[in-house]
Amino acid sequence: MPKTSARLLSLLSLLQARRDWPGQVLAERLEVSPRTVRRDVGRLRELGYPVVATKGPEGGYRLGAGAELPPLLFDDDQAVALAVALRTAATTGAGIEEAAARALNTVRQVMPARLRHRVDAIHVTTVEPEGAQPKAQADSRVLVALSAAVHAREVLRFDYTPAYSEAGDGLTATTPRRVQPHHLVTWRGRWYLVAWDLDRDDWRTFRADRIAPRTPTGPRFTPREVPGGNVASFVAGRFRGSGAGGDWPCRGEVILDLPAPDVSRYTRDGVVEALGPDRCRLVLGAWSWPGLAAAIGRFDAGIHVVGPAELRDAFAHLSRRYADAAAGGPPGL
């Protein structure tokens, strides 16, 4: 029979691995009597673990939620996964960097040396594009409030500070909003709320760092289906300027006189197909035809337009504009 301390750890590990355990099954797994299991459960309760006895023909036990957080037990992979998540918390934009650093230090202190070495070998560096402005951090309390409203399906009221004036007067005064919150998402280091705006009768995305929730929340609502049925595609489409469908409004196909690996390295969401050692097919999208032509024109190689005609016209339009620029600019300068 294992010693009491080792047996308690084994019992705790079993209770964390499954919701309900019949008492007899626990006794068999631990190779002890049901009476010993009852005593060990009592010891765990004295240590602060809320072990609940379940009713039934066999009776059993369940690890419940308590008022305080007792010591936790992780296996090696869980401990490393937790440490990695805490180390990368600074990239989430959730405003929890300091708390995550303290939690990581707490976890690291109780890790055995073999796991501490694995965690210490992981280094995360956040790289922002050159010239990018620092992203505003969302308040973790706001994120919790938004997430709770999404989960409860309750109408949310909040004050919102937009990035620009909806009236076009240059002012960005805070405006009250009433929405049906559906999803809390992240996009390129920022948190956004995807919601149905009750006053504007349309879908909207709101930056979480500009939201000041009001209390209490409103009545419950029946969830709507996000346009396209996929929140990821919907959000991506909104930021691309392509509406609800998630795809770019302008998409074209060209043949480039470049190897496929050289093109795919600089193409984020395009489709690149190798046609030979020095040629490839590129299908790419953009928010306008001139914008798409300009994006393709950055490749220093021969370009053969497959279609559509709008893309060919956009290249002709840019060629005239570039020719004028090469000739010395507009008259009078």
MINU-185780 format. One record per residue (C-alpha): residue in one letter; x, y, z. Coordinates in pm, 1 decimal. Last residue first. Layout:
<type=A&xx=X&yy=Y&zz=Z>
...
This chain:
<type=L&xx=575.5&yy=7186.1&zz=-6020.9>
<type=G&xx=346.3&yy=7361.2&zz=-6273.1>
<type=P&xx=249.5&yy=7049.4&zz=-6465.2>
<type=P&xx=194.5&yy=6725.5&zz=-6272.1>
<type=G&xx=489.3&yy=6497.2&zz=-6193.5>
<type=G&xx=823.8&yy=6449.6&zz=-6365.9>
<type=A&xx=773.5&yy=6203.4&zz=-6650.6>
<type=A&xx=818.6&yy=5908.8&zz=-6412.7>
<type=A&xx=505.4&yy=6009.6&zz=-6221.8>
<type=D&xx=306.4&yy=6033.4&zz=-6545.8>
<type=A&xx=429.2&yy=5688.5&zz=-6645.1>
<type=Y&xx=333.3&yy=5554.8&zz=-6301.0>
<type=R&xx=-23.2&yy=5684.8&zz=-6342.6>
<type=R&xx=-48.1&yy=5543.6&zz=-6693.4>
<type=S&xx=78.9&yy=5205.1&zz=-6574.2>
<type=L&xx=-158.2&yy=5217.6&zz=-6280.6>
<type=H&xx=-462.8&yy=5250.0&zz=-6504.4>
<type=A&xx=-339.9&yy=4974.4&zz=-6735.2>
<type=F&xx=-284.0&yy=4745.1&zz=-6434.2>
<type=A&xx=-635.4&yy=4826.9&zz=-6311.8>
<type=D&xx=-781.1&yy=4745.7&zz=-6654.9>
<type=R&xx=-619.9&yy=4400.3&zz=-6641.0>
<type=L&xx=-762.6&yy=4346.6&zz=-6292.0>
<type=E&xx=-1109.2&yy=4448.0&zz=-6408.5>
<type=A&xx=-1082.4&yy=4206.5&zz=-6702.1>
<type=P&xx=-1067.3&yy=3911.0&zz=-6465.6>
<type=G&xx=-830.4&yy=3751.1&zz=-6519.9>
<type=V&xx=-525.4&yy=3555.2&zz=-6631.2>
<type=V&xx=-290.4&yy=3853.0&zz=-6610.3>
<type=H&xx=70.5&yy=3774.0&zz=-6701.4>
<type=I&xx=328.1&yy=3944.7&zz=-6478.3>
<type=G&xx=705.6&yy=3943.0&zz=-6534.9>
<type=A&xx=906.2&yy=3986.8&zz=-6218.0>
<type=D&xx=994.7&yy=4228.5&zz=-5940.5>
<type=F&xx=696.5&yy=4141.4&zz=-5720.3>
<type=R&xx=553.6&yy=4469.6&zz=-5592.5>
<type=G&xx=318.3&yy=4473.6&zz=-5891.0>
<type=I&xx=93.6&yy=4211.2&zz=-5732.3>
<type=A&xx=3.6&yy=4442.0&zz=-5444.5>
<type=A&xx=-35.3&yy=4737.3&zz=-5681.4>
<type=A&xx=-274.0&yy=4541.4&zz=-5903.3>
<type=L&xx=-479.6&yy=4439.7&zz=-5598.2>
<type=G&xx=-497.2&yy=4798.7&zz=-5473.9>
<type=P&xx=-597.4&yy=4918.3&zz=-5819.9>
<type=W&xx=-874.7&yy=4654.3&zz=-5818.8>
<type=S&xx=-1001.0&yy=4744.3&zz=-5472.1>
<type=W&xx=-1032.7&yy=4573.7&zz=-5130.4>
<type=A&xx=-780.1&yy=4306.6&zz=-5214.4>
<type=G&xx=-762.6&yy=3940.6&zz=-5317.1>
<type=L&xx=-497.4&yy=3705.8&zz=-5453.7>
<type=V&xx=-469.8&yy=3403.2&zz=-5680.0>
<type=L&xx=-105.6&yy=3349.6&zz=-5782.5>
<type=R&xx=15.0&yy=3095.7&zz=-6041.2>
<type=C&xx=384.9&yy=3016.4&zz=-6047.1>
<type=R&xx=689.7&yy=3029.0&zz=-6269.5>
<type=D&xx=1063.2&yy=2973.1&zz=-6218.9>
<type=P&xx=1098.2&yy=2602.1&zz=-6135.1>
<type=G&xx=766.0&yy=2515.5&zz=-6294.2>
<type=L&xx=397.3&yy=2592.9&zz=-6257.5>
<type=A&xx=400.4&yy=2616.7&zz=-5877.2>
<type=E&xx=65.8&yy=2717.5&zz=-5726.8>
<type=V&xx=24.6&yy=3008.4&zz=-5483.9>
<type=V&xx=-308.1&yy=3088.0&zz=-5318.1>
<type=G&xx=-325.1&yy=3421.1&zz=-5138.0>
<type=D&xx=-375.6&yy=3478.8&zz=-4766.3>
<type=R&xx=-39.0&yy=3609.5&zz=-4647.7>
<type=T&xx=170.4&yy=3630.8&zz=-4962.6>
<type=Y&xx=533.1&yy=3732.1&zz=-4904.8>
<type=R&xx=686.6&yy=3386.5&zz=-4852.2>
<type=S&xx=436.3&yy=3242.4&zz=-5100.5>
<type=V&xx=603.9&yy=3435.5&zz=-5381.6>
<type=D&xx=962.3&yy=3318.8&zz=-5331.9>
<type=P&xx=845.3&yy=2961.9&zz=-5267.2>
<type=A&xx=647.9&yy=2960.9&zz=-5595.4>
<type=P&xx=950.5&yy=3046.1&zz=-5810.1>
<type=L&xx=908.3&yy=3372.7&zz=-6004.8>
<type=D&xx=785.1&yy=3464.9&zz=-6350.6>
<type=L&xx=437.7&yy=3538.0&zz=-6217.6>
<type=I&xx=108.3&yy=3413.6&zz=-6362.8>
<type=V&xx=-197.3&yy=3609.7&zz=-6251.4>
<type=E&xx=-539.4&yy=3554.2&zz=-6094.4>
<type=G&xx=-776.3&yy=3808.1&zz=-5946.2>
<type=R&xx=-996.4&yy=3879.0&zz=-5646.3>
<type=C&xx=-1179.5&yy=4200.9&zz=-5562.6>
<type=P&xx=-1445.3&yy=4215.6&zz=-5289.5>
<type=W&xx=-1218.9&yy=4005.3&zz=-5064.5>
<type=D&xx=-1394.0&yy=3713.7&zz=-4898.2>
<type=G&xx=-1549.3&yy=3710.3&zz=-4548.7>
<type=G&xx=-1907.3&yy=3709.5&zz=-4671.4>
<type=A&xx=-2034.1&yy=3982.8&zz=-4443.2>
<type=G&xx=-1874.1&yy=4286.3&zz=-4599.1>
<type=S&xx=-1547.6&yy=4282.4&zz=-4792.3>
<type=G&xx=-1372.6&yy=4569.5&zz=-4618.4>
<type=R&xx=-1081.0&yy=4347.1&zz=-4524.9>
<type=F&xx=-1150.3&yy=4412.0&zz=-4159.0>
<type=R&xx=-1513.2&yy=4312.4&zz=-4197.7>
<type=G&xx=-1424.0&yy=4005.0&zz=-4401.2>
<type=A&xx=-1184.7&yy=3875.9&zz=-4136.6>
<type=V&xx=-1454.5&yy=3922.5&zz=-3872.8>
<type=F&xx=-1712.2&yy=3731.5&zz=-4077.7>
<type=S&xx=-1470.2&yy=3456.1&zz=-4173.3>
<type=A&xx=-1382.4&yy=3396.5&zz=-3807.8>
<type=V&xx=-1747.8&yy=3421.4&zz=-3697.4>
<type=N&xx=-1861.6&yy=3149.0&zz=-3936.5>
<type=G&xx=-2227.4&yy=3112.1&zz=-4034.4>
<type=G&xx=-2190.3&yy=3333.3&zz=-4341.7>
<type=P&xx=-2355.8&yy=3620.3&zz=-4160.0>
<type=V&xx=-2351.4&yy=3540.3&zz=-3785.4>
<type=E&xx=-2656.5&yy=3337.4&zz=-3688.1>
<type=R&xx=-2871.4&yy=3509.2&zz=-3429.7>
<type=P&xx=-2887.4&yy=3417.0&zz=-3062.2>
<type=T&xx=-3225.1&yy=3441.0&zz=-2882.5>
<type=F&xx=-3215.2&yy=3716.6&zz=-2624.6>
<type=R&xx=-3201.0&yy=3753.2&zz=-2247.4>
<type=P&xx=-3305.8&yy=4083.0&zz=-2093.8>
<type=G&xx=-3065.6&yy=4369.4&zz=-2016.5>
<type=T&xx=-2738.8&yy=4391.0&zz=-1828.9>
<type=P&xx=-2718.3&yy=4590.4&zz=-1507.7>
<type=T&xx=-2489.1&yy=4764.0&zz=-1534.6>
<type=R&xx=-2300.1&yy=4962.8&zz=-1796.2>
<type=P&xx=-1991.9&yy=4841.0&zz=-1979.0>
<type=A&xx=-1718.5&yy=5089.5&zz=-2082.8>
<type=I&xx=-1598.0&yy=4977.5&zz=-2428.6>
<type=R&xx=-1305.5&yy=5140.5&zz=-2611.0>
<type=D&xx=-1049.2&yy=4873.6&zz=-2511.3>
<type=A&xx=-1295.4&yy=4607.0&zz=-2628.1>
<type=R&xx=-1295.2&yy=4729.0&zz=-2987.0>
<type=F&xx=-1648.1&yy=4695.1&zz=-3123.4>
<type=T&xx=-1764.1&yy=4492.1&zz=-3424.3>
<type=R&xx=-2112.8&yy=4558.0&zz=-3559.4>
<type=W&xx=-2400.2&yy=4360.3&zz=-3709.7>
<type=D&xx=-2711.0&yy=4556.5&zz=-3806.6>
<type=D&xx=-3036.5&yy=4699.2&zz=-3673.3>
<type=R&xx=-2875.6&yy=5033.1&zz=-3589.5>
<type=D&xx=-3038.3&yy=5068.8&zz=-3246.1>
<type=L&xx=-3023.9&yy=4697.2&zz=-3160.6>
<type=D&xx=-2660.0&yy=4654.2&zz=-3266.2>
<type=W&xx=-2603.7&yy=4281.1&zz=-3317.7>
<type=A&xx=-2267.4&yy=4197.9&zz=-3164.7>
<type=V&xx=-1909.6&yy=4093.0&zz=-3233.6>
<type=L&xx=-1693.9&yy=4220.3&zz=-2947.8>
<type=Y&xx=-1329.8&yy=4279.3&zz=-3031.5>
<type=W&xx=-996.8&yy=4214.5&zz=-2858.8>
<type=R&xx=-670.6&yy=4334.5&zz=-3014.5>
<type=G&xx=-343.5&yy=4155.4&zz=-3092.8>
<type=R&xx=-405.4&yy=4092.6&zz=-3461.4>
<type=W&xx=-773.5&yy=4004.2&zz=-3422.9>
<type=T&xx=-908.7&yy=3857.3&zz=-3101.3>
<type=V&xx=-1270.2&yy=3752.7&zz=-3051.6>
<type=L&xx=-1560.5&yy=3790.9&zz=-2807.6>
<type=H&xx=-1876.2&yy=3656.4&zz=-2974.9>
<type=H&xx=-2253.0&yy=3707.1&zz=-2968.1>
<type=P&xx=-2336.5&yy=4023.1&zz=-2775.8>
<type=Q&xx=-2690.6&yy=4156.6&zz=-2837.6>
<type=V&xx=-2633.6&yy=4529.1&zz=-2839.0>
<type=R&xx=-2739.4&yy=4856.8&zz=-2683.1>
<type=R&xx=-2491.8&yy=5141.3&zz=-2732.1>
<type=P&xx=-2429.6&yy=5477.7&zz=-2565.3>
<type=T&xx=-2191.1&yy=5716.0&zz=-2747.1>
<type=T&xx=-1859.9&yy=5858.0&zz=-2628.0>
<type=A&xx=-1753.0&yy=6166.2&zz=-2820.5>
<type=T&xx=-1512.1&yy=6120.9&zz=-3108.9>
<type=L&xx=-1530.9&yy=6457.5&zz=-3283.1>
<type=G&xx=-1405.3&yy=6497.4&zz=-3640.1>
<type=D&xx=-1740.5&yy=6626.8&zz=-3766.3>
<type=G&xx=-1814.0&yy=6323.5&zz=-3983.6>
<type=A&xx=-2128.6&yy=6232.1&zz=-3790.7>
<type=E&xx=-1993.7&yy=5884.2&zz=-3713.5>
<type=S&xx=-1688.4&yy=6053.6&zz=-3561.9>
<type=Y&xx=-1374.5&yy=5843.4&zz=-3565.8>
<type=A&xx=-1200.7&yy=5581.1&zz=-3353.7>
<type=P&xx=-1522.8&yy=5523.9&zz=-3164.2>
<type=T&xx=-1560.3&yy=5571.4&zz=-2785.8>
<type=Y&xx=-1833.9&yy=5337.1&zz=-2668.1>
<type=D&xx=-2052.0&yy=5354.6&zz=-2359.4>
<type=F&xx=-2212.3&yy=5021.4&zz=-2275.8>
<type=R&xx=-2539.4&yy=4832.5&zz=-2257.0>
<type=L&xx=-2545.3&yy=4456.0&zz=-2308.8>
<type=V&xx=-2847.9&yy=4242.4&zz=-2386.7>
<type=E&xx=-2807.6&yy=3902.6&zz=-2221.3>
<type=R&xx=-2706.6&yy=3577.4&zz=-2387.3>
<type=A&xx=-2558.7&yy=3446.9&zz=-2058.8>
<type=H&xx=-2232.8&yy=3339.1&zz=-2226.1>
<type=V&xx=-2201.4&yy=3657.5&zz=-2431.7>
<type=A&xx=-2283.3&yy=3871.0&zz=-2127.6>
<type=A&xx=-2023.1&yy=3686.7&zz=-1919.0>
<type=S&xx=-1760.8&yy=3728.3&zz=-2192.9>
<type=L&xx=-1824.8&yy=4101.4&zz=-2207.5>
<type=A&xx=-1792.8&yy=4138.8&zz=-1829.4>
<type=V&xx=-1475.1&yy=3925.8&zz=-1818.3>
<type=L&xx=-1322.7&yy=4125.0&zz=-2103.3>
<type=V&xx=-1408.7&yy=4449.8&zz=-1925.6>
<type=R&xx=-1239.7&yy=4327.4&zz=-1608.2>
<type=S&xx=-930.9&yy=4231.0&zz=-1812.3>
<type=D&xx=-906.5&yy=4590.1&zz=-1934.9>
<type=A&xx=-817.7&yy=4586.9&zz=-2304.0>
<type=Q&xx=-467.6&yy=4704.7&zz=-2389.1>
<type=A&xx=-420.0&yy=4974.4&zz=-2651.2>
<type=K&xx=-187.9&yy=4866.7&zz=-2930.4>
<type=P&xx=141.8&yy=5050.3&zz=-2971.3>
<type=Q&xx=155.7&yy=5224.8&zz=-3311.9>
<type=A&xx=318.8&yy=5039.7&zz=-3598.2>
<type=G&xx=618.6&yy=5211.4&zz=-3759.2>
<type=E&xx=794.2&yy=4886.9&zz=-3840.0>
<type=P&xx=557.1&yy=4593.6&zz=-3804.6>
<type=E&xx=528.1&yy=4457.2&zz=-3450.0>
<type=V&xx=735.2&yy=4168.5&zz=-3316.5>
<type=T&xx=643.4&yy=4010.7&zz=-2983.5>
<type=T&xx=930.9&yy=3800.0&zz=-2852.5>
<type=V&xx=864.5&yy=3470.1&zz=-2677.6>
<type=H&xx=1140.2&yy=3267.1&zz=-2512.6>
<type=I&xx=1100.1&yy=2900.2&zz=-2423.9>
<type=A&xx=1416.4&yy=2741.2&zz=-2283.7>
<type=D&xx=1315.0&yy=2842.3&zz=-1931.6>
<type=V&xx=1004.2&yy=2622.5&zz=-1961.6>
<type=R&xx=1198.9&yy=2310.9&zz=-2056.8>
<type=H&xx=1461.9&yy=2370.9&zz=-1786.9>
<type=R&xx=1189.2&yy=2417.9&zz=-1523.7>
<type=L&xx=1034.2&yy=2087.4&zz=-1630.2>
<type=R&xx=1345.3&yy=1880.6&zz=-1558.6>
<type=A&xx=1418.7&yy=2082.4&zz=-1243.9>
<type=P&xx=1089.0&yy=1993.7&zz=-1079.2>
<type=M&xx=829.6&yy=2270.1&zz=-1087.2>
<type=V&xx=720.5&yy=2437.4&zz=-763.9>
<type=Q&xx=896.3&yy=2767.9&zz=-829.2>
<type=R&xx=791.0&yy=2774.1&zz=-1195.1>
<type=V&xx=421.5&yy=2776.7&zz=-1112.3>
<type=T&xx=455.2&yy=3076.8&zz=-882.0>
<type=N&xx=680.4&yy=3264.1&zz=-1126.8>
<type=L&xx=433.2&yy=3196.6&zz=-1407.4>
<type=A&xx=147.7&yy=3328.4&zz=-1193.2>
<type=R&xx=341.2&yy=3646.9&zz=-1117.8>
<type=A&xx=419.2&yy=3699.2&zz=-1487.1>
<type=A&xx=55.5&yy=3632.7&zz=-1581.3>
<type=A&xx=-66.8&yy=3887.9&zz=-1327.0>
<type=E&xx=173.4&yy=4148.5&zz=-1466.5>
<type=E&xx=81.4&yy=4078.5&zz=-1829.8>
<type=I&xx=-295.4&yy=4066.7&zz=-1777.9>
<type=G&xx=-400.4&yy=4358.3&zz=-2001.4>
<type=A&xx=-585.9&yy=4135.4&zz=-2248.2>
<type=G&xx=-377.2&yy=4235.5&zz=-2550.2>
<type=T&xx=-297.8&yy=3868.4&zz=-2615.6>
<type=T&xx=76.3&yy=3901.6&zz=-2683.2>
<type=A&xx=173.9&yy=3952.2&zz=-2317.4>
<type=A&xx=0.3&yy=3624.8&zz=-2228.1>
<type=T&xx=269.2&yy=3429.3&zz=-2418.7>
<type=R&xx=460.3&yy=3335.1&zz=-2102.3>
<type=L&xx=139.2&yy=3237.8&zz=-1924.2>
<type=A&xx=35.0&yy=3006.4&zz=-2207.1>
<type=V&xx=382.4&yy=2849.9&zz=-2217.5>
<type=A&xx=375.0&yy=2791.1&zz=-1840.2>
<type=L&xx=32.6&yy=2628.4&zz=-1856.5>
<type=A&xx=139.1&yy=2400.5&zz=-2142.6>
<type=V&xx=454.5&yy=2301.9&zz=-1949.1>
<type=A&xx=251.0&yy=2212.3&zz=-1639.7>
<type=Q&xx=-8.2&yy=2021.9&zz=-1842.5>
<type=D&xx=262.0&yy=1819.5&zz=-2019.7>
<type=D&xx=431.5&yy=1724.4&zz=-1692.4>
<type=D&xx=114.1&yy=1627.3&zz=-1503.4>
<type=F&xx=-60.7&yy=1891.6&zz=-1301.3>
<type=L&xx=-190.0&yy=1894.7&zz=-942.1>
<type=L&xx=-348.5&yy=2203.4&zz=-796.0>
<type=P&xx=-317.2&yy=2356.7&zz=-449.8>
<type=P&xx=-650.9&yy=2493.3&zz=-327.3>
<type=L&xx=-828.0&yy=2792.3&zz=-485.1>
<type=E&xx=-1083.1&yy=2931.2&zz=-242.8>
<type=A&xx=-1463.6&yy=2928.1&zz=-233.0>
<type=G&xx=-1477.7&yy=2576.9&zz=-372.4>
<type=A&xx=-1562.6&yy=2411.6&zz=-702.7>
<type=G&xx=-1633.9&yy=2038.9&zz=-698.1>
<type=L&xx=-1421.5&yy=1725.4&zz=-721.9>
<type=R&xx=-1669.1&yy=1435.4&zz=-744.0>
<type=Y&xx=-1711.3&yy=1124.3&zz=-536.6>
<type=G&xx=-1908.0&yy=801.5&zz=-541.6>
<type=G&xx=-2207.2&yy=602.4&zz=-431.3>
<type=E&xx=-2268.6&yy=254.0&zz=-569.2>
<type=P&xx=-2646.6&yy=263.5&zz=-616.5>
<type=G&xx=-2644.4&yy=642.6&zz=-639.1>
<type=K&xx=-2559.5&yy=956.8&zz=-450.3>
<type=T&xx=-2248.4&yy=1164.9&zz=-502.8>
<type=A&xx=-2009.1&yy=1272.7&zz=-227.3>
<type=V&xx=-1849.3&yy=1609.3&zz=-300.8>
<type=V&xx=-1475.3&yy=1674.9&zz=-273.1>
<type=P&xx=-1416.9&yy=2047.0&zz=-216.4>
<type=Y&xx=-1034.8&yy=2043.4&zz=-175.5>
<type=G&xx=-931.2&yy=2270.0&zz=111.8>
<type=L&xx=-668.9&yy=2056.9&zz=285.9>
<type=E&xx=-930.1&yy=1929.2&zz=535.7>
<type=R&xx=-1140.4&yy=1819.1&zz=238.4>
<type=L&xx=-846.2&yy=1619.5&zz=105.7>
<type=R&xx=-812.5&yy=1446.5&zz=443.1>
<type=G&xx=-1182.4&yy=1353.1&zz=440.4>
<type=V&xx=-1144.2&yy=1205.3&zz=93.0>
<type=D&xx=-854.0&yy=1001.8&zz=226.9>
<type=R&xx=-1071.3&yy=862.9&zz=506.6>
<type=R&xx=-1347.2&yy=768.0&zz=262.0>
<type=V&xx=-1092.8&yy=602.7&zz=30.5>
<type=T&xx=-956.4&yy=405.8&zz=325.3>
<type=R&xx=-1309.2&yy=274.5&zz=399.2>
<type=P&xx=-1350.4&yy=177.3&zz=32.7>
<type=S&xx=-1043.0&yy=-47.4&zz=78.1>
<type=V&xx=-711.6&yy=14.8&zz=-95.5>
<type=E&xx=-556.7&yy=-73.6&zz=-431.2>
<type=L&xx=-570.4&yy=288.5&zz=-552.2>
<type=R&xx=-751.5&yy=195.2&zz=-874.0>
<type=E&xx=-965.8&yy=-61.7&zz=-691.7>
<type=A&xx=-1065.0&yy=183.8&zz=-419.2>
<type=L&xx=-1147.4&yy=447.1&zz=-677.5>
<type=V&xx=-1368.2&yy=197.7&zz=-863.0>
<type=Q&xx=-1548.1&yy=109.4&zz=-538.6>
<type=G&xx=-1618.0&yy=473.4&zz=-461.2>
<type=P&xx=-1772.8&yy=539.9&zz=-801.3>
<type=W&xx=-1588.7&yy=831.1&zz=-967.3>
<type=D&xx=-1759.5&yy=1129.1&zz=-1129.5>
<type=R&xx=-1607.0&yy=1417.4&zz=-1327.6>
<type=R&xx=-1287.3&yy=1253.2&zz=-1449.6>
<type=A&xx=-916.2&yy=1343.7&zz=-1454.1>
<type=Q&xx=-920.7&yy=1583.1&zz=-1157.5>
<type=L&xx=-1058.9&yy=1315.5&zz=-921.6>
<type=L&xx=-792.9&yy=1070.6&zz=-1040.9>
<type=S&xx=-510.0&yy=1318.4&zz=-976.7>
<type=L&xx=-646.5&yy=1393.5&zz=-630.9>
<type=L&xx=-653.6&yy=1022.7&zz=-545.0>
<type=S&xx=-296.5&yy=976.7&zz=-665.6>
<type=L&xx=-183.1&yy=1278.1&zz=-464.2>
<type=L&xx=-361.2&yy=1141.5&zz=-157.1>
<type=R&xx=-197.4&yy=802.2&zz=-208.7>
<type=A&xx=147.4&yy=958.5&zz=-217.7>
<type=S&xx=80.0&yy=1140.4&zz=110.7>
<type=T&xx=-71.8&yy=829.7&zz=276.0>
<type=K&xx=210.3&yy=594.0&zz=183.2>
<type=P&xx=146.0&yy=341.9&zz=-89.2>
<type=M&xx=0.0&yy=0.0&zz=0.0>
